[in-house]
Amino acid sequence: MDMPLPDAAILARRDRIVARLAALLPADALITDPVETRAYECDALTAYRCQPLAVTLPRTTEEVSAILRACHAEGVKVIPRGAGTSLAGGSLPTADAVVLGVARMNAVIETDYANRFIRVQSGRTNLSVTGAVEAEGFFYAPDPSSQLACAIAGNIGMNSGGAHCLKYGVTTNNLLGVTLVTMAGEVVQLGGPFLDAGGLDLLGVVCGSEGQLGVVTEAWLRILPKPEGARPVLMGFGANEVAGACVADIIKGGLLPVAIEFMDRLCIEATEAFAHAGYPDCEALLIVEVEGSPAEIDDQLARIRAIAERHNPVAYRESRSEEESRRIWLGRKSAFGAMGQMGDYICLDGTIPVSELPHVLRRIGDLSARYGLRVANVFHAGDGNMHPLIIFNANQPGDLDRAEALGADILRLCVEVGGCLTGEHGVGVEKRDLMHVQFSHADMEAQLRVKDVFDPRWLLNPAKVFPLDVTASRRAA
């Protein structure tokens, strides 16, 4: 049977939009061939896919402004995209939308070591920010696991953290200012190369807003002097709950390591098969890293070991060289890639009070058994940012639905114990229908009104963050 032809009016509108964008951009900055736009049909949440109307790849703030002005005039939706590493569907396109990717906007604009900041275009990758300043003894603190690939734009959009956020905070704690382009094409500066800006904290509103309020094209980032030294220790335990209790006691003891990372048996086995880091045979392990002078490091690790001994560790390995430190971190840094060898997975990031770790880990085990799906736990234990990885088979009918139902129950558990739905991945499409679990109607309405102010026509990153039932009237308007 012949398929019906697309509506002529739709095709004419599409051609008009493409022609308008083509007049504004260099030829290589506009992609319309369906074979090529397929590369942008999803992000790292690959369970959902949709090819966009077109893809734009600007190189300057001025080009971003021109794209947004044109799309605003035509009433066309725009999907901001960094490197596409979102695990929550944060840059999933719609068929009637234009993707605005900032990957080509990767320049260092200014570096000021005296005032400890760097100004970069937002498409620059996280790790390359440190690469630009490390020769002078500085670094950029937020370090997501995807830092080799993820863009500063996405880090700002999701307020990303990383292994070292326990001591140094997440993106919002290291962000000084941004250049933001609104949906109408207006270019504004929020914050700047100074500690704090006057007036309302609009920078704090934008950081973590998931592309709902504008497109960030440049960022002023805080850079820090490298510490005198750092040393990790690896500890193995006989049960997840015991490792969780040890984390809670370390924090309760007044210590502030630079990182406390958790991995359970399933994750340990996967990373060992993949990276051969030499991890011990145990049910759960912790990687705890401290910084400072040699004397400070020795003192902190002695106190940490005393706490760990109360929990009867089955293994304890303290690094004595750079090579040992590299191997201790090797498995943890390889964890997400390693888990991919075990099957398809959904990666969650609910955040909980550290004191609830033993209880939540036990409940996750119960939920895993109830749904008949394996769950691997690897996460930033120091600040309670959980990363349960739910393993399923995308080719098995019903498996994805079961995995999503299990994930929803785990996130409800996080909120139930006093936590929240997301620590650094964002809400995207993955958690939008769970926003009712955490927020009241009044809470949600306050957030919607902020969106109304920045993007009255609701054209930026549609169908994300907010439940569809509460945004229907605004989208219709």
Residue, then its C-alpha position, 0 to 999 in steps of 0.5 A: m500500500d502506498m504511504p500518504l504523501p506529507d502535507a504540502a503545507i508542511l513541506a512548504r514550511r519546512d523548505r521556507i525554514v531551511a532556506r532562511l537558515a541557509a541564508l544565515l549560515p555557512a554551508d557546512a553549518l546546516i545539515t538537512d540530509p536525513v542520512e546526516t541528521r540521523a546522527y542527532e536523533c538521540d543522545a546517550l539515552t538511546a532508547y528514544r530516537c527522533q530525527p529533527l527537521a534540521v541541524t545547525l552547527p554555529r561557531t559564534t554567539e552571533e550565529v546562534s542569535a541569528i538562528l534563534r531569531a529566525c526560528h522564533a519568527e517562524g515559530v520553530k522549536v529549537i533543541p540546544r545540544g552540547a556533545g550529546t552525552s545526556l543520559a536523561g534524553g536532555s537533547l532528544p529532538t522532535a520531528d518539527a524542531v531544529v537542533l542547535g549544536v554548539a560542538r564547534m564553539n570550543a575556543v578559549i577566549e580568555t585566561d586570567y590566572a591572577n583572578r583565577f578564571i577562564r572564559v571559554q565557548s560552551g562547546r569546549t569539552n570539560l577535560s580540555v578546560t583543565g588541559a588549557v590551564e594545567a601547565e600553569g598549575f591550575f585545574y577545573a574542578p567538576d569532573p563528570s565521568s564523561q568529561l573526555a567528551c561532554a561539553i561545558a554547555g551540557n554541564i551548565g544545563m544539567n549542573s553536572g558534578g563528578a567524583h570530586c564534587l564532595k570537596y569542590g562542588v558541582t558546576t554551579n559552585n564553579l560557574l562565574g558567568v555566562t553569555l546567554v542567547t534567549m529564544a528571541g535572539e537577545v544576547v545577555q550576560l549573567g555574572g562575569p569574571f568576579l565572585d558574585a554579581g549584584g541583583l537577582d541570581l539569574l545565573g543560578v536560575v540558568c545553571g541546571s535549567e536544561g536548555q529551557l531558558g536560553v542557549v549558553t554560548e560562553a562561560w566564565l569558569r573558576i579555576l583552582p591551583k592544583p593541590e600539593g598532593a593527592r592519594p586514594v585508598l581502596m577498601g573492600f567490604g562484605a556487603n553493600e550496606v556495610a560500605g554505605a555505613c562506612v561512608a556515613d561514618i566518614i562524613k559524620g566524623g568531620l572528614l572531607p575527602v576530595a572523593i568517595e566512590f562506591m562500586d558493588r560486586l556486579c560493577i566490580e566484576a564488569t570493570e575487572a573484565f574490561a579494565h583489569a584494574g586488580y580490584p579485590d573479590c568483595e561485595a562492595l568497594l569504596i575509593v576514598e581520595v584525600e588531598g593536601s601536604p604529605a603530613e595532611i594526607d597521612d593524618q586524614l588516611a589514618r583517621i579514615r582507616a580507623i573508621a573503616e576498621r570498625h566495619n571489618p573491611v575485607a581489603y584495604r589498599e593505600s596508594r604509594s605511587e602515581e601508578e597505584s593511584r591510576r590503577i585504583w581509579l582505572g576501574r571506576k573511570s571505566a565503569f560506564g563503558a564496562m557495564g555496556q558489555m553486560g547489556d543495555y542499561i538505564c543509568l539513574d542519578g537520584t540523590i539521597p542523604v548520606s545517612e540513608l545509604p545502607h537503607v536505600l542500597r538494601r531496598i534497591g536490592d529488594l526492588s531488583a529481585r522483585y522486577g527480575l532485573r540486575v542493578a549495578n551500583v556505582f556512584h558518588a557516595g560522599d554526597g549521596n548521588m546514586h547511579p543505579l545501572i538497570i541492565f536489560n535487553a532492548n531486543q526483548p519485548g517488555d524489558l525496557d518497560r520493566a526497566e523504566a518501572l524499576g527505575a521509577d520505583i528507585l527514584r520514588l525511593c530517593v524522594e521518600v527518604g528525603g532526597c531528589l530525582t536528579g543530582e547531575h543528569g537532569v530530568g530531560v524526558e527520563k524523569r519528567d513524569l516523576m516531577h509530581v513525586q517531588f514537587s507540589h502543584a505550587d512548586m511546579e507552577a513557580q517553575l513554569r512561570v520562570k519558563d514563561v518569562f524567558d521563553p513565552r512561546w515555549l519553543l526551547n527544548p520542548a517536552k522536557v523537564f515538565p510533565l506533559d499534562v501540566t504544560a499542555s495549555r502553555r504549549a497550546a498558547 
